[in-house]
Amino acid sequence: MAKTKVKPSADVLGGSVTHLLHRALQLALDYHSEAAGTSAVTQRQFTVLAAAAANDGLTQNDLVRATGIDRSTLADLVARMLVKGLLVRERSATDGRANSVRLSLAGRAALAAGAEPASAADGRLLAVLSPKKRDGFMKTLSAIAMAADEPAPRKEKAHGKSGKAKPAKAPKAKASKIKGDGVVKAGKKQKKAKKAKAALGV
């Protein structure tokens, strides 16, 4: 029996949120690159500079959270920006095991120069939408970005906090009360049964 080939639907990518966001990001990066030219900082470098300027003395972990850039890419960016003299590295005041970064004078100048291309790229991207849709679009993007800052939901363990199954409790047996002479004291039901038998002469 011949196997039938399943053709992928043309709407698979068109209905993919991840794919559409990726395409939108690529367009935004292209717009920024065109506006900035070859001499200015890249969009990601501008993002790092803006994050570092907003809160002086951020560690690399702080920058990862603030920018959304993955750890390995950010480490490479920071290393190159240190070589260019845009950032200055120093020991963190809050964490002795980590280094923090701050803007150098050259970094502040690059941030100021990069503000106009970044704004132009944003304006060009928003121009794709009608004016009525822009506010809603920004709110939607903000909501998605805020979701990235929320801690991941903790997985509930099947057997309580420790993850270990609690042993099943054995059913409690009714304890018999034993008098000192060794005769078992019957329960109330047994007493009633004996009384009923006595009354019937059984």
PEVENPE-V349400 format. One record per helix or strand of 2 or more residues. SS is the DSSP state (h for helix, s for strand). FROM is the first residue (numbers start at 0). TO is the last residue. If there is no record, write none. Layout:
<<SS;FROM;TO> <SS;FROM;TO>>
This chain:
<<h;10;13> <h;16;35> <h;42;53> <s;57;58> <h;59;66> <h;70;83> <s;86;90> <s;98;102> <h;104;125> <h;130;148> <s;176;177> <s;183;184> <h;187;198>>
